[in-house]
Amino acid sequence: MAKDKIAYVCENCGQESPKWIGKCPACGQWNTFKEIRVADTRTQAAASVSTAQGKARNTALRLRDISAHDDPRIDMHDAELNRVLGGGLVPGSIVLLGGEPGIGKSTLSLQTMLQLTDKRVLYVSGEESAHQLKMRAERLSANGLPADDNFLLLCENSLEAVFEQIKEVKPEIVVIDSIQTISTEDVESSAGSITQVRECASALLRFAKTSGVPVILIGHITKEGTLAGPKILEHIVDTVIQFEGDQHYMYRILRSIKNRFGSTSELGIYEMQQTGLRQVSNPSELLLTEDHDGLSGVAISSAIEGVRPFLVETQALVSSAAYGTPQRSATGFDQRRLNMLLAVLEKRVGFKLMQKDVFLNIAGGLRVTDMAMDLSVIAAVLSSNVDTPIESGWCMCGEVGLSGEVRPVARIEQRIAEAEKLGFSHIIIPKYNLSGLNRKKFKIELVPVRKVEEALRALFG
């Protein structure tokens, strides 16, 4: 038997090194290299998996000889999940679902699989017993458990035993909950280690690609907010979706981080209830409070994530710095961009915020990356600074440049239509977006602006 070799892998980016290094040359992080044992386990694992599946070795093909056709996607009977996946689950794909402990990963996967009565599903759990899962399934199934025998449950931690069951029951979808609890006998390390996670994920990838059966892996999140295990785990899979949200709030957001079969800018919104997760089809009503008349520091922005428009409430609080050094804090918004907008507000508009604390919050626990939020951030900060509320019925969208100009944004018609649908009377838009826009089709009044000063003059007079 060949002697095992020692190698070191960076936990942050997956960079390998023959010896320990204090600072990773790839990502620049310190003390991230962990020792792993590298043997001829890849060949053994590939052989054992190939034997378990009965598949022959692949051969090289000419590009013109390969038939190009789109396989029909599997409908998950969940509009939010289908949107994030890009239209459904692709046959032969491998999906990684990540999230913090207790956020609802197992609830989402179990609830979705119970709805797929037309597919044979093998749900592998390495964390819970069959009794626990049966109790959860009864709670999630409002109309009772499905009467068919298409949902199969396996409580197992051994990868070899999982493949034996797959060969026996021949499922159409496989769910692994979670990948950190599965281990293979070909690697001499504990479950959840870098070597185990990488080898098990690689074996499941080979199974998915050779058999055409989609595999859904559930992964944990570290305290830094990244998926546990080496970064190479994200390189192996086809799609990485993250389930996020504050456990103290009832809303959860499903966000696509990587998707080889669709857009990575889509998101789905759920509401956590006693009977499971409920899809939120209209997030605008969720993200707006019922009444904010007379409250300063609140501005409504028309944002877009992917192809989905929604209105989001931006809250700001400006107060005098109590200890001499002003604080800058942002929740749900990029803090570096907040600092840039504050500098624009001070340099181009003339408002002195140097000795004041500025706190920014995106209501509803949402994290927004749309540049069109800039105008609402500046409006909310100024509203709090002068303690003057913005009139009800006003919303806005626009990117702010360093010279104080309001730059055009994409999908302006969808933003305007969403604001009009929710009963807003005025919307501030960039002046450059007026070209080619049919103003007669909208009942809401459009207020075009070219600079930040014009927008603030329209809001505050």
N, C-alpha and C positions, 0 to 999 in steps of 0.2 A: 504493500500500500504506500502511495506517495506521501511524503511528509507535507503537512499543511504549511502554507506560507502566510506570513503576517503582512498585512497592508493597512493603510490608514485612509479613511474616507471622511471628507468634510460633511458634517451634518447639515450645513446650510445650503451648499450648492452641489454636493456629490463629487467634488474633485478628489481624485485618488493620488496617493503618494506612497512610495516604498518606505518612507520613514516619517516619524512624527515631525510636524512643523507647527510652530507657534501661531503664525499668521497665514491664513489661506491665501495663496497667490491669485486665486480666481475671484473670490468675492471680498477679500480684505478683512474677514472676520477673525477674531482671535480665539484660540483655544476651542476650535470646533472639530478638530481631527480626532476620530475615534478608531480604536484598533479593531480590525476584523480579521478573520481567518479565511484565506483564499485557498481552496483545494480544487480538485477536479470535480467539484460538485455540480458545475454547470452541465458537464457532459452526462453525469449520472442522472441529474434531474431531467434533462432533455430526453434521455433514453427511457427513463421510467414513465414520464408523461406520454411520450410517443407510444410506448407499449400499452399504456392504459387506454389510449384513445384509438389505437390500431391505425395510425396514420403513417403514410410513407413519407420519405424525405422529399422536400420540394426540389424542383428543377428549374433552371433558368428558362425564361420565355422571352420571345421577341415582343417588342412593344405593340407592333401591328397585329400580333396574333392574340392579344388580350382583348376580350370583349368588355366594352365599357357600358355598364348599365347601372342605374340607381335602384338598389333594393328598396322595396317598400318599408318605410319606417314602422316601428311598433307603436301603436297608439297606447299611451299610458293611462288614458281616461282621466287625465289631470291637465287642464289647459295651461296652468302655470308651469308645470314641469315640462310639458311638451314645448313650450315657448323657449325655456332656458336650454333645452337639449337641441333646439334648432328644428323642431317639427316632430319629434318623437325619438324613440330609441333605435339606433342603427344596428341591424343584425351583425354579429361578429365584433362589435365594439366593446371596449372596456372603459367603464365610467368610475371615477373616484368621487365619492361624496364625503366632504369633510365638514367638520364643525366642532364647537366646544362641547364638553360633556354636559348632557342634560338639555341641549338645545332642541332636540327633536329629530335627530338623524334616523334613529331606528323607528320612530313613530311614522316619519314620512315614508320610509322604504316599506315598512310592513303595511301601512295603510294603502299605499299604491299597489303593492303586489296582491293584496286581497281583492282589489277591484278588477284585476286581470283574470277574469274567469275563463277566458278563451285561450289562455296560455298556461303551459305546464311550468310551474315555478318551483325551484329548489332554493329554500331560504336556509343558509348555513349560519348558525349563531355560535360563536365561541365565548360569549359573555353571559348569556342567560339560559336558564333551563327551559325545557319544553312546557312546563307548567306555567312559568312566568309569561312566556310568549302567548300561550293559550288565553290567559287572563287579559293580556293587552289586546289581543285580536278580538275578543268578545266586546271589549270596551270601544274599540275603534269601529266595529261593524254595527252601524245603527240599525240595519235591517236584518241582522243575524248573520252568522257565519255562512260562507258559500257552501251549497250542498254538494258540489262536485268534488272530485278527488285530485284537482289540478294543483293545489297548493300543498307542497311537501316541506316538512320541517326537519332539519338535521342539526343536532347539537354536537359539534365535533371541533377539535383543535388541530387534528392531523391533516395535512394536505393530501397525503396518500389515501387516507380513508375517505376524504371528500371526493377524490377522483374515482374511487371505487363506486361510490354511490351515484356519481354522475354517469358512469358507464352503465349502471344498472337501471336507473330510472329514466335516463335520456330526457333531461329538462330542456325547455326552450328559453328560459332565463335563469341565471344563477346570481344569487345575492350573497355576499360574504360580509358578515357583521361580527367582528371587524377584521381588517387585514393584519392588525397588530397582534391579534390573538391566535393566528394560524401559524403553524411551524411545520417544517419538513424534516424528515429524519436524515437527509443527506447533509445537513449543516449542523455542526456541533455548537450551537449557541441557543440561548433562551428565546422564546417567542417575543416579538416586538423589537429585537435587535436589528441593526442596519442590515446585516447579512440575511437574516430570516425574511424581513420585509421585502428586500430586493429579490431574493430567489423565489419566494412565493408569488410575488406579483409577476415576475417573468414567466413562471410556469402557467399561471392563469392567463397571461397574455397569449402564450402559444396555444393554449386550449381554445381561447375565443377566436383566434384568427384561423385555426385549422378546422374548427367545427362549425363556425358561424353562429354560435350561441353567445348572446351578449352577457357580459359579466358586470355586475355592479359591486364595487368595493366601498366599504364604509371605513373612513379613516379618522383618527383623532387629531386634535389641534393642540400644539404646544402652548406654553404660557406666552410666547412671543407672537402667537396668532398665526403660525405657519403649520402646515401639515406635518405631523410627526413622522419620523423616519427620514431617510435621505431625500434630497431634492430630486434624485434620479427617479423616484417613484412617480413624480409628476411628468417626467419625460416618457415614462413607459406607457402610461394610459393615454387614451384618445381624448377623453373629456374630463375636466376637473371642475366640479361645481361645489360651491361653498354655501353652507347653511349658517346664517349669522343672525344676530339679534341679541338684545339684552334679555336675560332670563326674568328680569323684573317687569318687562313689558310683554304684552300678549301677541305682539306682531313679530313675524320671522321673515327674513329676506333670503331668497335663493338666488345666488349670483354665479354666473359662469365665468371662470378664470381662464380656462383653456378649452377650446372646442375645435376639433378637426373637421367637424361636419356642420358647423353653423357659426353664428356670431358670438363674440365673447362679451358683448355689451348688453345682453338681455338680462332681465331679472324678474323673478316671480315673488309675489307677496302673499303670505299666509297669516291667518289668525289662529293662535293656539287656544283651543277650547277643551272642555272636559272630554268630549267625544272625539278628539283628534284635531287635525289641522283643517281649517276652512280656507278655501281659495278666496282671495280678495280681488274681485274683478274690476273694481273702480278704486284705485289707490288714492285718487285726488280727495275723495271724501274722508278717507282714513287720515291723510296727512294734514288736513285743515281742521283747526279747532272750531267749535260751534260758534263762538262769539269772541271777537277780539276788538270790538268797537271801543274807542277811547283809550286803547293801550298803545303806548309808544314802543318803538323798537321792534315792530312786527311788519314784515313785508312779504308779499305773496309772489312767488316766481313760477313761471311756466317752464318746467324742465322736461328733458327727454332722456330716457335710458333705453338704448337700442332703438326700437321703432315705437316705443310706448310713451306717449305724453302724459304728464300728470302735474298737478299744481302742488307745490310744497311750500310750507310756511318757514320763513327764515326769522329767527329771533336773535336780537342783539341787546347787550347791556353795556353801557358806557358809564364809568364812574371814576372819580378821582382816585389816583393811586394812593393807597393808605400808607405804604412803607417806602415811598420814594421811587422804587423801581416798578414801572408799569408792567402788568401782566397781559399776555396775549394768549387766549385759549379758544379753541374751535372744536366743536363736537359734530361729526358728520361732514366736515368740510376741511379742505387742505389748509393747514395753518400757515404754510409758507405763502400760499396765494392770499390769505387774509392779510398778512403783513404787507404784501405788495399793494393790495387795494387800499390799505390804510395810508401807505406812502403816497399813492395817487391822490387820495382824498385830501391829504395835507399839502402836497406840493401844487396840485393843479386846481383844486377848489378853494383852498385857503383855510380849511378847518384844522385847528391845532389840537391834535390828539396825543402829543408826545408824552404828556404827564398824566395820562388817563388809562385805566384798565379797560380792556375790550374783551368781552366774552360773546362768543357766537355759538348758536345751536340750531341744528336742523331738526324741526319737530318730527315726532314719530319714530325716532331712532334710525332714520335713514341716512346712509352715507352717499352723498351726491358728488359726481365727478363732472357734471355738465358745466362748461364754461359760461353758459347763459345765466348762471346763478350770480355772476359778478354784480350786476346792476341791483339785484335785490339785497345783496350783502351790504353794499354801500348805502342804499336807502334805509335799511334797518339800523345801521350804525349811526347815521346822521339823525334819524328819528329819535333814537335813544339819547343822543348827545344833546339835542335841543329840547327833548321831552315833548315832542309834538307828534301825535299819532297820524298815520297815513289814512286818508279817507277810505271807507269801505267801498268795495267795488273796483278797486284798482289792483292790477297785477302787472308784472313786467318781465322782460327777458332781454338779455344783451350781454355780450362780452366786453369787458373794459380793458383798453390798452394802456400802456405806460404813459402816453401823452394825454390821457383823459378822454380819448375818443371812444364811442360806443361802436364796437365792431359787429358785423352781421353774424347771424347764427343760422344753423341748418334747420330744416323742417319747420319754417315759420308758420305755414298754414295749419299744421297740426297743433302747434302751440296756441294759436289764436282760437281755433275751433274748440279746444279743450276748455279754455277760459270762458268762451261764450256759452258752452254747454252747462257750466256750473253757475251761470248767472252773473258774471262780472260785466261791468259797464264800460270800463276803460282798460286798455293794455298798452304799455309803453314798449315800443319795438325799435330796433336800429333803423335809421333812415335809409340805409343802403338796402334793406330788405324790401322796400316798397317797389323796387323795379321788378316788373313782371307779376305783381300781386294784384289780384282783382279785389278791390276794396268793397265793391258793391255786394259781394256774396256774404259779407259778414255784417251782422247787426251791431256788434260791439264796436265802440269807437276806438280807432287806432291813433296813437300819439307817437309819431316818429320823432326820434331825437338823434343828434349827431355827436353831442358831447355830454359828459356827465352833468355839467352845469344845467343844461336844458332839461334833463330828466328831473333833477332836484327842484328846478323852478316850476315844472309842471306838477310836482307832488306837493310842494310846500309853499308855492307862490313867491 
